[in-house]
Amino acid sequence: MLLSRGLAALTLTILFSLSLHAEYLYKDDVVKNPQFSEQINAIGAELKAKTGVSLYLVMVRDTDENQSIADFEKQLSTELKEPAVIMTFIELKQKVDILARPVSLYEYFNKSQVLSPNATFIGSVVSAVMFARSFDEAAELISNRGGTVLPILAERAKGAEIVSKYSVAMFNGYSDVAEQIAAKHNVTLSSSAGSGSKNFIDILRVIFYGIILFAIFKYVRGKFLRKKEGKENV
């Protein structure tokens, strides 16, 4: 009897700890990396403690048939207490969005900048020239540069490097939003990408871009060797 009670208590303790650990990484069907989860939850917990705002990250493979990312986020928002900001990534649709409740929270971060497809000024100018249909639209594209999610998601990747790409992109975006909310409250986050967890994201970047560079090197080397062999056989 005592053993059964002890096991039951231990089980409840473990479940309670896991629920706390996964509080701000609200759903993750994509990355499933304990270190990634730890970093996200550390930032989320500190942001909540210092500002009162809960920032949730949700990463799922797909949504129900015909359900848009906006409808999915609205459904999620009914499960969470306000004030809350939800950053959502749907892998198969390759969609990212940010929902704030109440809507006044949008004043604490620049959604257009975070989700901009352009990370740099040059990229934003090129996009403006190619896609803008008016001067105002071009000005908006240029002013909203500095994207921290979509430029990384747009990178080509294969195999295991795909998950690394998702980790980098979503950590970048989550940290960006958290730091902007914190700045509006005149506080800083010791757990943000600007300090300890920067090492983690830098490691992910090195792994991800290292794999890509190695793949490019192999491709160029193979093409060169084939060209050389072709000349020798002439």
Phi and psi in degrees as a GROMACS rama.xvg file:
@    title "Ramachandran Plot"
@    xaxis  label "Phi"
@    yaxis  label "Psi"
@TYPE xy
-61.9326  -39.0326  LEU-2
-63.9462  -42.2483  LEU-3
-63.7083  -42.9381  SER-4
-64.3642  -38.7949  ARG-5
-63.8944  -42.6036  GLY-6
-65.3911  -39.5608  LEU-7
-64.0515  -42.5406  ALA-8
-64.6054  -41.9064  ALA-9
-64.1993  -40.7689  LEU-10
-61.7611  -45.7874  THR-11
-62.2795  -39.7059  LEU-12
-63.3055  -44.5186  THR-13
-63.8783  -44.3576  ILE-14
-63.5662  -40.2047  LEU-15
-64.3007  -42.1049  PHE-16
-64.0811  -40.7997  SER-17
-66.3715  -38.771  LEU-18
-65.6685  -37.4763  SER-19
-67.499  -42.6532  LEU-20
-62.6091  -33.3517  HIS-21
-97.4189  17.0761  ALA-22
-63.2449  -46.6267  GLU-23
-94.9991  -26.0383  TYR-24
-85.9049  81.7389  LEU-25
-66.8413  -41.4109  TYR-26
-142.105  137.719  LYS-27
-146.823  98.5385  ASP-28
-105.602  11.7169  ASP-29
-118.054  -61.0306  VAL-30
-81.9675  -52.7948  VAL-31
53.8824  49.9804  LYS-32
-118.05  118.276  ASN-33
-56.2405  -38.7795  PRO-34
-68.123  -39.9911  GLN-35
-61.5008  -45.8947  PHE-36
-60.211  -42.9645  SER-37
-62.1486  -42.6022  GLU-38
-67.211  -43.6615  GLN-39
-62.0358  -46.5671  ILE-40
-69.0801  -30.1235  ASN-41
-65.7298  -44.1506  ALA-42
-65.7948  -45.3825  ILE-43
-61.1785  -42.2011  GLY-44
-65.7886  -41.9098  ALA-45
-68.0714  -40.6124  GLU-46
-61.372  -44.865  LEU-47
-61.393  -43.7798  LYS-48
-64.99  -35.6152  ALA-49
-93.0749  -23.1439  LYS-50
-123.853  -19.1795  THR-51
84.5531  -0.497773  GLY-52
-98.822  131.433  VAL-53
-96.0115  122.759  SER-54
-109.912  114.612  LEU-55
-106.869  142.429  TYR-56
-112.949  128.481  LEU-57
-125.449  123.47  VAL-58
-130.065  113.982  MET-59
-127.077  157.765  VAL-60
-68.1452  -45.9375  ARG-61
-160.952  168.262  ASP-62
-107.66  175.964  THR-63
-60.9855  158.767  ASP-64
-55.7173  130.97  GLU-65
66.7462  7.50418  ASN-66
-87.17  122.472  GLN-67
-75.8131  164.309  SER-68
-65.624  -33.0059  ILE-69
-65.3343  -43.6054  ALA-70
-66.9283  -36.8178  ASP-71
-62.7513  -43.2532  PHE-72
-66.1708  -39.7799  GLU-73
-62.5775  -37.7921  LYS-74
-64.3463  -43.3889  GLN-75
-62.4292  -38.5621  LEU-76
-62.0928  -24.549  SER-77
-73.0109  -16.9323  THR-78
-90.0941  -12.7925  GLU-79
-116.385  148.176  LEU-80
-82.9029  139.104  LYS-81
-82.0261  153.984  GLU-82
-78.2209  135.487  PRO-83
-145.185  144.655  ALA-84
-121.317  130.7  VAL-85
-117.965  118.498  ILE-86
-101.511  122.232  MET-87
-120.69  136.914  THR-88
-127.587  125.329  PHE-89
-112.118  111.344  ILE-90
-61.1871  -54.182  GLU-91
-67.8294  -27.6332  LEU-92
-89.3666  -12.4714  LYS-93
52.2832  47.7829  GLN-94
-116.091  140.651  LYS-95
-131.767  138.439  VAL-96
-150.406  163.839  ASP-97
-132.068  125.379  ILE-98
-114.845  133.879  LEU-99
-118.975  133.748  ALA-100
-137.234  121.069  ARG-101
-70.2714  167.482  PRO-102
-64.9108  -19.5818  VAL-103
-61.7877  -19.3231  SER-104
-67.0184  -19.6808  LEU-105
-61.6287  -20.5973  TYR-106
-71.5635  -14.4474  GLU-107
-91.9886  -7.59898  TYR-108
-153.169  158.021  PHE-109
-98.1655  93.9127  ASN-110
-61.3383  -42.3218  LYS-111
-61.6949  -38.6856  SER-112
-69.3062  -47.3635  GLN-113
-58.2132  -41.7823  VAL-114
-98.3925  17.1274  LEU-115
-67.0054  140.238  SER-116
-75.3255  -6.46804  PRO-117
-113.502  126.797  ASN-118
-89.4036  -26.0261  ALA-119
-123.544  166.189  THR-120
-63.1197  -43.4999  PHE-121
-61.2591  -43.5722  ILE-122
-61.7551  -39.6187  GLY-123
-68.3287  -36.2749  SER-124
-65.4292  -44.1567  VAL-125
-60.3325  -45.022  VAL-126
-62.3144  -40.4774  SER-127
-62.0764  -43.8576  ALA-128
-65.9228  -39.5468  VAL-129
-82.3948  -35.6952  MET-130
-117.876  -20.4738  PHE-131
-67.367  136.832  ALA-132
-102.491  -1.54528  ARG-133
-156.074  166.825  SER-134
-63.1665  -41.6948  PHE-135
-62.7015  -39.5847  ASP-136
-67.7042  -38.1268  GLU-137
-64.6742  -44.1858  ALA-138
-61.7347  -37.893  ALA-139
-67.5257  -42.3928  GLU-140
-61.1598  -40.9977  LEU-141
-70.9032  -41.4467  ILE-142
-71.4225  -26.0843  SER-143
-95.1954  23.9754  ASN-144
-69.1575  172.943  ARG-145
99.5819  22.7372  GLY-146
-59.5431  137.072  GLY-147
-112.401  0.552779  THR-148
-120.582  -63.3417  VAL-149
-61.6834  -37.7163  LEU-150
-59.1482  -33.4038  PRO-151
-78.1723  -40.434  ILE-152
-62.6661  -26.7671  LEU-153
-76.032  -15.0906  ALA-154
-66.0065  143.302  GLU-155
-75.0011  141.555  ARG-156
-153.141  156.057  ALA-157
-134.791  151.514  LYS-158
55.1285  -131.633  GLY-159
-65.1827  -24.6714  ALA-160
-68.886  -17.9408  GLU-161
-64.253  -45.2647  ILE-162
-64.8896  -38.0623  VAL-163
-61.637  -39.9631  SER-164
-61.5508  -45.4987  LYS-165
-61.7895  -41.4118  TYR-166
-59.8151  -47.7765  SER-167
-62.9921  -48.3496  VAL-168
-60.9016  -49.16  ALA-169
-74.692  -33.1794  MET-170
-66.2048  -42.9776  PHE-171
-56.1495  -51.5772  ASN-172
-64.4729  -43.8073  GLY-173
-62.2741  -45.7151  TYR-174
-63.5009  -40.3797  SER-175
-59.9476  -49.8297  ASP-176
-62.9981  -44.0061  VAL-177
-60.2085  -44.3458  ALA-178
-67.2393  -35.9755  GLU-179
-68.0744  -41.955  GLN-180
-63.8367  -42.7533  ILE-181
-62.5801  -42.6444  ALA-182
-61.8333  -37.7223  ALA-183
-65.0697  -25.1086  LYS-184
-96.2622  7.90283  HIS-185
58.9497  39.6563  ASN-186
-130.805  162.404  VAL-187
-119.141  156.161  THR-188
-109.334  118.394  LEU-189
-72.6646  -20.3164  SER-190
-96.2795  1.96303  SER-191
-76.0074  177.826  SER-192
-63.7732  -15.5266  ALA-193
-78.5915  -5.76911  GLY-194
-133.765  -119.489  SER-195
-56.8672  -44.5885  GLY-196
-75.6799  -5.68398  SER-197
-60.8594  -34.7813  LYS-198
-60.9032  -40.8031  ASN-199
-63.0097  -48.9625  PHE-200
-67.5147  -33.3232  ILE-201
-64.9689  -39.1684  ASP-202
-62.5919  -43.8694  ILE-203
-61.7564  -41.6269  LEU-204
-62.8245  -44.8848  ARG-205
-60.4655  -44.4695  VAL-206
-63.2513  -48.3963  ILE-207
-63.2008  -53.6342  PHE-208
-71.9122  -27.5647  TYR-209
-64.1041  -42.8002  GLY-210
-63.7412  -41.8481  ILE-211
-63.9774  -45.3485  ILE-212
-63.3867  -38.0557  LEU-213
-65.0973  -40.2811  PHE-214
-64.7259  -41.1703  ALA-215
-63.7142  -42.3037  ILE-216
-60.6841  -43.8784  PHE-217
-64.1469  -39.7939  LYS-218
-65.4719  -47.7104  TYR-219
-63.946  -42.9887  VAL-220
-63.3712  -42.8628  ARG-221
-63.9882  -40.9653  GLY-222
-64.7617  -40.5886  LYS-223
-64.297  -44.2097  PHE-224
-64.8014  -40.0273  LEU-225
-65.1147  -38.4296  ARG-226
-66.3194  -39.7875  LYS-227
-65.6229  -43.0537  LYS-228
-64.2765  -36.4707  GLU-229
-63.3879  -40.3906  GLY-230
-67.2226  -38.2297  LYS-231
-69.0107  -28.6758  GLU-232
-83.2359  -8.85752  ASN-233
